């Protein structure tokens, strides 16, 4: 996977987006931005859409980055997708994501609803956005930990 310079990582909560982003950043030397830390304020209020789009323009302006995050219906995807050369969608089983999210931290009810319904409510719109806003990006839908490990290994090897 030569030429991996601008990576967007998406998927439901608890899928491991931040972990994959850090691993990938380490093996190919790209800076990682965890979008949850930028999008939500200290009181868990979301950034308004216009301000979020402007902030992403700043984050995606560089030549090399990994932007990790899926903010569901609150997200503005076109900005970072349009600059991505690689899009990774983590589509792991709901039970695994729920277990990871439960172990990680307490979450609000709307988060759990999004996590449980992601595959049939959010994923179709997400995949349409990938095709619309990142038509020339290399896209990968990874459905297991083994697929994730293989993807990171291929990136590490420069294949």
Buried (B, 14 or more C-beta within 10 A) or exposed (E): BEEBBBBBBBBBBBBBBBBBBBBBBEBBEBEBBBBBEBBBEEEEEBBEEEEBBEBBEEBBEEEEBBBBBBBBEBBBBBBBBBBBBBBBBBBBEBEBBBEBBEEEEEBEEEBBEBBBBBBEBBBEEBBEBBEEBBEEBBBBBBEEEEBBEEBBEBBBEEE
